[in-house]
């Protein structure tokens, strides 16, 4: 079984799509738990404590994928990959603002999805460097070894990609980083999204960390953590 093998919850109401996803993930050695609607998906996440959640946006009933993501993020930083039949930018932005780590539009390649899952799990499980593991930014404390962020001593709930982005910025303090550099450093060079993803995650960090998160926009380049 590969080192990246993990428990994954798949929340998808289409049985054909769900079966295909589960087959590819199990072939990679993962333990997969499937759910057909939002309520069952939330129950599975609570029960299984998975390493990753694959979540369809267009779920039946009163709890759609966006609401499921919002509820997951209220108490967990587990990576979430959202699936949707819509390719509207507003949907992608909303998904990222709710804390999704990746966004895949149907129809999609199950092999590509499995590769993304493997990359996210590998990145999430990667041990942080012990040297200079704790950084203090005013009232903000970033502990990369514990993957913990404190604001005035209180924990701040960050999605996996939000924390990875913050840790990358901390490791490169004072440097002007392009969006492409941030995508390569945080999402990986094989990520298929666009630069807008960086802007959305930066906006979320600014919202959650407040004025002490002194991140400057370098026009024509990208961002710099001062």
N, C-alpha and C positions, 0 to 999 in steps of 0.2 A: 504494500500500500504506500502511495507517495507521501512525502512529508507534509504536503499541503492538504491531505485528506481531512475532511471536516464534516460536521453536521450542517446541512443546508435546508432551510424551509422554503418551499416553492408554493406561492399563493397564486393560482391561476385557475380560472373556471372552465377554460376550454380543455376537455380531457385529452385531445390529440396533442395540443401544444405542451400540456403538463407532462404527458407521458414521454414525449420526445426530449424535453429538458431533463427529466429525471433519468432517462436512459443514458444520456451523455454524461451527466454528473456522476452517476453510479459507475459508469465505465472508468471514470477517473479515480474511483476508490472512495468517493464521498458517501456518507450516509444521508439519504434524502427523505424528508417528510413533506408530503403534499397536502395542500388545503385548497378547497374550492371556493371559498368566499372570505370576506374580510374578518368576520367574527372567528371563524375557524382558524384563520391565519394568525390572528392575535393570540388565540389560545395556544397554538402550536409554538409560537415564539416564546411565550411565557413558560410553557412546559419544557421545551427542548433546549432553550438557551443556545441557539445555533451560532455558528461562526459567520453566517451570511444568510440574507433573506433575498429571494428573487420574488418581486411583487408586481403583479399586473395592475395597471391603473384602472381599467374598465371592469371592475368586479361587480357582480349582481348584488342587489339589496341596497340598504341604506349606508353601508360602509364601503366606500370605494378605496382604491389604492392610495390616493393622496391622504385620506383620513387614517388609513392603516399606518402609513409612514409617519404621520404626525404623532399618533399614539405610541408607536415604537420609540420615536425620538424623545418622548416625554420621560422615558425611563431607561433607555439603552443607547449605546453607541455602536451596536452591531452594524456592519456594512449592509446597505440596502441597494440592490440593483432593480430599477423600475423598468417594466415592459409596457409599451403602449402601441396601439394601432395608429395613433395620431403623431404627426411630425411637426406640430406647431411649437414655435419657440417658447410661447408663454407656458406650455405644458412642461417643457424641459426646465425652464426657469423656476416654475412653481415646485417641481420635484426636487430640484437642488436646494431651494430655499427651505423646504421641509426637512432637508437633511439626507437626501438620497446621495449615494456615492457614485452611481453611474446610471445611464439612461439608454435603453436599447429600443429601437423602433421596429415594430413588426412590418413586414416579414423579416426575420433575422436568420443568420447562420447559427445553428446550435453549437457548431464547433467554435465559432468566434465567441459566443456567450460563455462556453466552458473555459476558453482561454482567458477571458476577462475575469471570470470567477477565480481561476487559479492565481492570476496576478494580484487581485485584491486580497485574497487570503494570505498569499505569501508576503505581501507588503504589510498587512495588519499584524502578522505574526513575527515580523522581522525584529530581532532584539535591537534596542537602541544602544548607541555608544554610551559607555559609562562615564567617559571623560566629559566634564562640563555638561552633565546631564540635566542640571537645573539652571534655568535662566530666569532672571528677575527683570521685568519690564514695568517699573513703577509699582502699581498695585497688583500687577499680574505676575504669577509664578508659573513657569512652564517646566514640568518634569518629564523629559522625554523617556527616561527609563521606566517610569511608572505610567506613562501616557496619561498624565494628569495635568489639568490646568486649574489654577485657583485665582479668584478675583477677590481681594480683601480676605483671603483665607477660606473662601467658600468655593466649592467645586463648580466648574462651568461645564455644562454638557455640550460636547462637540461631536459632530459626526466624524467618522474615521478619516474621510478626506479633509475635513476642516482641520483636524489635529495634525495630519501629515503636512498640510500646507503651512500651518503655523510653525511646526518644527523645522521645516525647510527654510522658512523665512528667518527663523531664529539662528539657524546654522550659518546663514549667509547675511547676517546683519551688516548694514552699511553698504551693501552692493545693490546696484540697480539691476533688477532681474526682468527679463522680457517674459511675456506670457508664454512663449514657446519654451523658455528655460523652466518656467514653473510647471508647465504641463509635463515636460520630460522628466523633471526631478520628482514630481509628486504622483502624477498619473502614469508615468512611464512612456517611453518613446513609441510604444505600439498602441497608444490610446487613440481612438477614432473621433473624439469629439472636437468642438471648435473652441476658440479662445474665449468665448462668452462664458464658458464654464468657470474659468479663473475669476472673472469679474464677479460672478454670482457668489462664489465661495469667499472672496475677499469681502464682499458686502455683508455676508453672514458673520464673519469674524469681527468686523467693525461693530456690527449691531450687538453681538454677544459680549465683546470685551471692552467696549466703551472708549473713552477719550485717552486712556493710557496706552491703547494700542496705536502707537504712533507710526502708522504706515503711510508713506507718501506715494502719491501717484506721480510717476516720472513720465511726463507727456512724450509720446512718440516711442517710449521704451516699454514701460511696465510699472513695476512697483519696487519700493525700497523700504525695508524696516529700519527705522532710525534708532 
